[in-house]
């Protein structure tokens, strides 16, 4: 006979946690990890752009279940996306339930800011969930094991109404900027921008307009402006650009990094596995503002000429130098000139 189960306790948290300001800050900082922000497919480095017609991963259709038509709830991407979202939500709930342990030693203004960060992180997770899955469980407290057996879905509409209030709370209680310009944390602008994006996905055009306009109307320190150089925006110097509303800079000290091997060309030491599609190249307009099928400036034999300059900053044009090598993927080009080596070199980019 199976032994009767005792009443399930709440999931155990170390009673010493959340006892002072430092521990509260550590709890918040933990949720800035890329796992909770970038929708990355486990072990492949594939993000959602692969599920569009903008790029292709040379690993084959197995790495792209959406395009292959094999997407299901058991797919690794779906499981990881769902699990990471609810991991973050559970940690936020635990923080909110236990933060008052540190109230006596933490300034009220700091406590409010940390709460706003956490509530915005939770709101972002639910924004991802309802825009990907529709109706999902809305958990706003730490659940006992018994309670978890009876979790039910809340409607997408009800969750969205809850999120709007959470975005507003964060926008009202987060600073517009931080004392150090090198710190990238959630701000008033980020709260408004995430509200605008969520409203856009929900078809709530008026809310999206109002939230986006509020971002545009921010003035003073922490206001946003376009970067002077589009290509430089994606380089190291661009990590602190006033164009970025929310970013997690790659940092060796904080161990936030990415492996670029799949993106780099073979000549440059990479795998050449992540490739832009023709659909992406064709999407860029000509310099007269017209699409390529309408503009007299478009030359299919020279597709990079007279095009939006962001095209050449995104996709390496043929016969241009990139990372020390002349880029020419044509199968007949067995050698290319290397400005890095000051001689001709075997063209590893000419093979499939």
Secondary structure per residue as TSV (DSSP state, phi and psi in degrees):
chain	resnum	aa	ss	phi	psi
A	1	X	-	360.0	135.8
A	2	X	-	-70.1	134.1
A	3	X	-	-66.9	135.0
A	4	X	-	-62.9	138.5
A	5	X	-	-82.7	135.2
A	6	X	-	-74.7	165.7
A	7	X	-	-59.3	128.7
A	8	X	-	-72.0	130.2
A	9	X	-	-78.0	168.2
A	10	X	B	-67.9	154.8
A	11	X	-	-55.4	133.5
A	12	X	-	-74.9	130.3
A	13	X	-	-118.3	144.7
A	14	X	-	-59.7	122.9
A	15	X	T	-64.3	-17.1
A	16	X	T	-83.6	-13.4
A	17	X	T	-70.1	156.8
A	18	X	T	62.7	26.3
A	19	X	S	-94.0	-9.2
A	20	X	S	-153.9	174.7
A	21	X	H	-62.1	-40.0
A	22	X	H	-60.3	-44.0
A	23	X	H	-68.7	-34.7
A	24	X	H	-62.7	-44.7
A	25	X	H	-65.4	-38.1
A	26	X	H	-63.0	-39.3
A	27	X	H	-63.9	-40.8
A	28	X	H	-69.2	-44.3
A	29	X	H	-59.7	-34.2
A	30	X	H	-59.9	-28.4
A	31	X	T	-86.4	5.7
A	32	X	T	-91.0	5.8
A	33	X	S	-66.3	150.0
A	34	X	G	-60.3	-28.1
A	35	X	G	-55.2	-30.5
A	36	X	G	-95.9	-0.9
A	37	X	T	-123.1	-40.8
A	38	X	S	-95.1	123.0
A	39	X	-	-76.1	76.8
A	40	X	-	-97.5	136.8
A	41	X	B	-81.0	128.9
A	42	X	T	-55.7	130.7
A	43	X	T	69.3	6.0
A	44	X	T	-119.5	-20.1
A	45	X	T	74.7	10.3
A	46	X	B	-86.8	129.2
A	47	X	-	-112.3	179.8
A	48	X	G	-65.7	-16.6
A	49	X	G	-60.5	-27.0
A	50	X	G	-68.3	-18.8
A	51	X	G	-89.2	5.9
A	52	X	T	-107.5	-172.1
A	53	X	T	-98.5	20.0
A	54	X	S	-88.8	-25.7
A	55	X	E	-150.9	165.2
A	56	X	E	-134.9	138.2
A	57	X	E	-102.3	123.8
A	58	X	T	-63.6	-12.0
A	59	X	T	-62.8	-15.7
A	60	X	-	106.7	178.9
A	61	X	G	-65.9	-20.3
A	62	X	G	-63.1	-24.0
A	63	X	G	-90.4	1.2
A	64	X	-	-136.6	78.8
A	65	X	H	-66.6	-23.4
A	66	X	H	-69.0	-52.7
A	67	X	H	-67.6	-33.9
A	68	X	H	-74.6	-14.0
A	69	X	T	76.1	24.0
A	70	X	-	-112.7	8.9
A	71	X	-	-62.1	133.3
A	72	X	-	-151.4	174.8
A	73	X	T	-67.9	-17.2
A	74	X	T	-92.4	-2.0
A	75	X	S	-64.8	143.4
A	76	X	H	-58.7	-37.7
A	77	X	H	-63.2	-47.2
A	78	X	H	-61.4	-43.5
A	79	X	H	-65.6	-45.1
A	80	X	H	-67.6	-41.0
A	81	X	H	-59.8	-48.4
A	82	X	H	-64.9	-48.1
A	83	X	H	-62.7	-45.7
A	84	X	H	-64.4	-37.1
A	85	X	H	-62.9	-46.4
A	86	X	H	-76.2	-22.9
A	87	X	H	-62.3	-47.6
A	88	X	H	-63.0	-43.5
A	89	X	H	-60.6	-43.1
A	90	X	H	-63.1	-38.7
A	91	X	H	-70.9	-35.4
A	92	X	H	-64.4	-45.2
A	93	X	H	-59.4	-42.9
A	94	X	H	-63.4	-39.7
A	95	X	H	-61.6	-49.0
A	96	X	H	-64.5	-33.0
A	97	X	H	-75.6	-24.6
A	98	X	H	-117.2	-2.6
A	99	X	G	-61.9	-29.1
A	100	X	G	-68.8	-11.1
A	101	X	G	-60.7	-28.1
A	102	X	G	-101.0	10.1
A	103	X	G	-61.5	-37.3
A	104	X	G	-68.2	-27.4
A	105	X	G	-108.4	4.9
A	106	X	S	-122.0	126.4
A	107	X	-	-56.0	143.1
A	108	X	H	-58.9	-37.7
A	109	X	H	-65.4	-38.6
A	110	X	H	-66.3	-43.8
A	111	X	H	-59.7	-42.7
A	112	X	H	-66.0	-41.0
A	113	X	H	-63.7	-44.7
A	114	X	H	-63.7	-40.2
A	115	X	H	-62.4	-42.0
A	116	X	H	-64.0	-39.9
A	117	X	H	-60.3	-48.1
A	118	X	H	-64.1	-42.9
A	119	X	H	-67.6	-31.8
A	120	X	H	-71.3	-38.9
A	121	X	H	-61.3	-43.9
A	122	X	H	-64.2	-40.8
A	123	X	H	-63.3	-39.2
A	124	X	H	-63.6	-40.7
A	125	X	H	-61.7	-42.7
A	126	X	H	-70.5	-30.2
A	127	X	H	-62.1	-43.5
A	128	X	H	-62.9	-42.7
A	129	X	H	-65.1	-47.2
A	130	X	H	-72.8	-26.4
A	131	X	H	-82.5	-13.2
A	132	X	H	-105.3	-35.7
A	133	X	H	-116.6	-14.5
A	134	X	S	86.1	-126.3
A	135	X	S	-70.6	130.4
A	136	X	E	-142.0	164.9
A	137	X	E	-66.0	133.6
A	138	X	-	-103.2	96.8
A	139	X	-	-101.9	119.7
A	140	X	-	-118.9	16.1
A	141	X	S	-152.5	165.1
A	142	X	-	-72.0	128.7
A	143	X	-	-97.1	144.1
A	144	X	B	-76.9	165.9
A	145	X	H	-60.9	-41.5
A	146	X	H	-63.7	-41.1
A	147	X	H	-64.7	-33.9
A	148	X	H	-66.3	-22.6
A	149	X	T	-69.5	-20.9
A	150	X	T	-113.6	18.7
A	151	X	-	-66.2	133.5
A	152	X	-	-123.5	160.7
A	153	X	E	-75.3	148.3
A	154	X	E	-106.0	154.3
A	155	X	-	-69.9	150.3
A	156	X	H	-56.4	-40.9
A	157	X	H	-65.3	-42.2
A	158	X	H	-66.2	-40.9
A	159	X	H	-64.7	-39.3
A	160	X	H	-62.2	-41.7
A	161	X	H	-61.5	-39.8
A	162	X	H	-63.0	-42.0
A	163	X	H	-64.7	-36.9
A	164	X	H	-60.3	-39.9
A	165	X	H	-68.0	-36.7
A	166	X	H	-67.8	-41.8
A	167	X	H	-61.7	-40.6
A	168	X	H	-65.7	-41.3
A	169	X	H	-60.3	-44.1
A	170	X	H	-65.3	-42.3
A	171	X	H	-63.5	-33.4
A	172	X	H	-78.5	-23.0
A	173	X	H	-118.7	-2.5
A	174	X	S	-97.1	146.8
A	175	X	-	-70.8	157.6
A	176	X	S	-77.0	-25.2
A	177	X	S	-156.7	169.5
A	178	X	-	-114.1	160.6
A	179	X	S	-58.5	-38.9
A	180	X	S	-94.8	125.4
A	181	X	T	-69.7	-14.9
A	182	X	T	-85.3	-8.6
A	183	X	-	-86.4	126.6
A	184	X	-	-114.2	94.4
A	185	X	-	-122.5	170.9
A	186	X	-	-64.9	137.3
A	187	X	-	-129.9	177.5
A	188	X	H	-56.9	-45.2
A	189	X	H	-61.8	-38.9
A	190	X	H	-65.1	-40.0
A	191	X	H	-62.4	-44.2
A	192	X	H	-67.1	-39.3
A	193	X	H	-66.9	-42.0
A	194	X	H	-66.8	-33.6
A	195	X	H	-65.0	-42.5
A	196	X	H	-63.4	-43.6
A	197	X	H	-65.3	-44.7
A	198	X	H	-62.5	-43.2
A	199	X	H	-62.7	-38.3
A	200	X	H	-62.1	-45.6
A	201	X	H	-66.9	-26.7
A	202	X	H	-87.6	-3.3
A	203	X	T	76.1	18.7
A	204	X	-	-93.6	79.8
A	205	X	H	-64.5	-38.4
A	206	X	H	-67.0	-43.6
A	207	X	H	-64.6	-39.8
A	208	X	H	-61.7	-42.2
A	209	X	H	-64.3	-46.7
A	210	X	H	-64.0	-43.2
A	211	X	H	-68.3	-41.3
A	212	X	H	-66.1	-39.2
A	213	X	H	-64.9	-35.8
A	214	X	H	-63.5	-35.9
A	215	X	H	-65.9	-45.2
A	216	X	H	-65.2	-28.9
A	217	X	T	-88.4	-0.7
A	218	X	-	-63.2	138.3
A	219	X	-	-129.0	165.9
A	220	X	S	79.2	-162.1
A	221	X	T	-61.1	130.2
A	222	X	T	95.0	-2.1
A	223	X	-	-74.5	160.9
A	224	X	-	-108.6	149.1
A	225	X	-	-152.5	156.8
A	226	X	-	-69.6	143.0
A	227	X	-	-69.3	145.1
A	228	X	S	-64.1	-32.6
A	229	X	-	-123.0	123.0
A	230	X	T	-64.9	-46.0
A	231	X	G	-66.6	-37.7
A	232	X	G	-66.6	-21.3
A	233	X	G	-60.0	-29.2
A	234	X	G	-99.9	10.7
A	235	X	S	-104.9	177.3
A	236	X	G	-57.4	-42.2
A	237	X	G	-63.5	-26.1
A	238	X	G	-77.7	-7.5
A	239	X	G	-63.9	-23.7
A	240	X	G	-107.0	19.4
A	241	X	-	-66.0	141.7
A	242	X	T	-68.9	-3.0
A	243	X	T	-78.4	-23.8
A	244	X	-	-83.2	120.4
A	245	X	S	-82.9	-41.8
A	246	X	S	-146.8	125.0
A	247	X	-	-150.3	153.7
A	248	X	-	-114.5	96.0
A	249	X	-	-61.1	143.1
A	250	X	-	-72.3	129.8
A	251	X	B	-146.5	124.8
A	252	X	T	-66.5	-40.2
A	253	X	T	-62.6	-39.0
A	254	X	T	-90.4	1.2
A	255	X	T	59.3	37.6
A	256	X	B	-103.0	111.1
A	257	X	-	-146.9	172.5
A	258	X	-	-145.8	152.1
A	259	X	-	-100.6	115.5
A	260	X	-	-89.4	7.4
A	261	X	T	-55.4	-41.0
A	262	X	T	-65.0	-26.5
A	263	X	T	-89.5	-32.1
A	264	X	S	-69.9	150.4
A	265	X	-	-70.5	162.2
A	266	X	T	-65.9	-39.6
A	267	X	T	-59.0	-33.0
A	268	X	T	-85.6	2.5
A	269	X	T	101.4	4.3
A	270	X	S	-97.3	-167.1
A	271	X	-	-103.1	-14.9
A	272	X	-	58.9	34.9
A	273	X	-	-91.5	-26.1
A	274	X	E	-97.6	116.1
A	275	X	E	-125.6	136.7
A	276	X	E	-70.7	148.5
A	277	X	-	-93.8	166.1
A	278	X	H	-64.5	-31.4
A	279	X	H	-60.6	-39.2
A	280	X	H	-67.0	-46.2
A	281	X	H	-60.2	-43.1
A	282	X	H	-71.3	-17.2
A	283	X	H	-73.2	-22.8
A	284	X	S	-74.3	135.3
A	285	X	-	-78.3	169.6
A	286	X	B	-84.3	172.2
A	287	X	T	-67.3	-13.7
A	288	X	T	-87.9	4.5
A	289	X	S	84.2	3.4
A	290	X	-	-101.1	150.8
A	291	X	-	-67.2	162.6
A	292	X	T	-63.8	-25.6
A	293	X	T	-81.9	-2.5
A	294	X	T	-119.9	-21.2
A	295	X	-	-86.9	131.7
A	296	X	T	-71.9	-10.1
A	297	X	T	-81.2	-14.7
A	298	X	-	-77.4	131.5
A	299	X	-	-123.1	108.4
A	300	X	G	-61.8	-21.7
A	301	X	G	-81.2	-14.7
A	302	X	G	-140.0	69.9
A	303	X	T	-65.5	-16.1
A	304	X	T	-90.3	-10.1
A	305	X	T	-76.4	141.5
A	306	X	T	58.5	35.8
A	307	X	B	-114.5	162.0
A	308	X	-	-47.2	124.8
A	309	X	H	-60.8	-17.2
A	310	X	H	-67.5	-20.2
A	311	X	H	-63.6	-52.1
A	312	X	H	-67.8	-21.5
A	313	X	H	-82.0	-13.9
A	314	X	H	-104.8	-42.4
A	315	X	S	-117.5	129.3
A	316	X	-	-70.4	118.8
A	317	X	-	-68.0	149.6
A	318	X	T	-62.5	147.6
A	319	X	T	61.8	32.8
A	320	X	E	-121.3	158.4
A	321	X	E	-87.9	131.0
A	322	X	E	-144.5	123.7
A	323	X	T	55.7	35.8
A	324	X	T	91.0	4.8
A	325	X	E	-136.4	147.1
A	326	X	E	-73.7	121.9
A	327	X	E	-87.7	114.9
A	328	X	-	-147.9	100.0
A	329	X	-	-83.6	5.4
A	330	X	-	-61.9	133.9
A	331	X	T	-62.0	-19.9
A	332	X	T	-82.5	-13.1
A	333	X	-	-89.2	87.8
A	334	X	-	-79.2	-21.3
A	335	X	E	-134.9	151.2
A	336	X	E	-137.7	158.6
A	337	X	E	-79.7	135.9
A	338	X	E	-110.6	115.4
A	339	X	T	-71.2	-20.3
A	340	X	T	-73.7	-40.9
A	341	X	T	-97.3	-11.3
A	342	X	T	59.6	39.1
A	343	X	E	-165.6	170.9
A	344	X	E	-74.1	147.9
A	345	X	E	-137.6	156.5
A	346	X	E	-59.3	133.6
A	347	X	-	-90.1	93.3
A	348	X	G	-73.6	-11.9
A	349	X	G	-85.1	-0.4
A	350	X	G	-88.1	-5.2
A	351	X	-	-104.4	157.2
A	352	X	-	-73.0	360.0
